[in-house]
């Protein structure tokens, strides 16, 4: 497939702290030297340093298969900026807050500059009809199952001031790759968006294209490229662990279809259009037959 042949993320410098963000990793919104806003996760965040590596690797792979995720960046945060920004800290329960660490941090570009538009983390059902790239939720579900997202899928919705339609952007991949310990413990209901409405157009395996084919045909060298570009501080220079991680990711591509099928057959019943089209639910021992039908 066409696409990147090498991942080379530029390092940009944080120049201004804007505000604290919600979430367990206690990220901060910062303006950087390229005049763009980034949500910055720090190495000493409560969820562990590997969430930075997870964010970086998964964001790059998502872009390779054509999914809308924030542009990733390596952010240099100077100690002087931290010292002059009192809110640039990490709050630990039952302990005093500690300053964020300086040095190289992970940044994901903010969906849209507040001067140009607005961002929502939730939309009413009727507004979801106006999300122009709603079909990408199917592709993101494939990625989350493939890369073992142990959290719910998170997304934000944004639009420019004069636009009537929204776009969605998939955020927060820190609990992908089996979270901070890199142990792949698949769970049927994990890695999915909390609301079935975004999946209502999924009526069969064809609804997962073109992302399914892109995952199957993704050049292994591209996956390695995303990994090699990850700053060693973000995975504690554990090269052997990183190598094992990539080998697992490559091997897991054959598991995507069974994992989706298990989710489809779960008590959640996420794909009503698919169930209506087939008028049946397949049992677990028919997953192989599902693969044969998809390949025709």
Secondary structure by P-SEA (a helix, b strand, c coil): cccccbbbbbbbbbcccccccccccbbbbbbccccccccccccccccccaaaaaaaaaaaaaaaaccccccccbbbbbaaaaaacccccccccccccccccccbbbbbcccccccccccccccccccccccccccaaaaaaaaaaaacccccccbbbbbcccccbbbbbbcccccccccccccccccccccccccccccccccccccccaaaaaaaaccaaaaaaaaaaccccccccaaaaaaaaaaaaaaaccaaaaaaaaaaaccccccaaaaaaacccccccaaaaaaaaaac
